[in-house]
Amino acid sequence: MAVKVVIMGSWVHNRLEITEMTPKSQSLAMKFCVLNSTQIAQAQVASTFLVLFLLEVISFTELGILFAIQFGLMALLDYPTGALGDAIGHKMVLAFAYCCYAISIIFLLIGNSFVEFVIYAALTALGGSQES
């Protein structure tokens, strides 16, 4: 069984092209891959339940409009917020992004109408553009 683990680890190391790295760096790279995969899986599950939650209150058309607003704002604000991060510092921009996320969750939880969910989407887009 240990041989399979070594072979699998060797295949992963070759696939990630980390064989020339130090063992400690290889370990960190593998931990990052595992943690990043876990975070991506968690986000996929959460987004599925978010859509189901929103469909309890708004229609499919409104949900589509909501996501169009969110992704459109994120695309529009991505470059200016990156320039803002360069100007005032990334820590401040990240702190503001997480504040936007926190406030958006409040609107998500108390929202009973499409307008309140638009505010949620706008704040989430603002936070996402600042985070990137």
Disulfide bonds with the S-S distance in Angstrom:
none
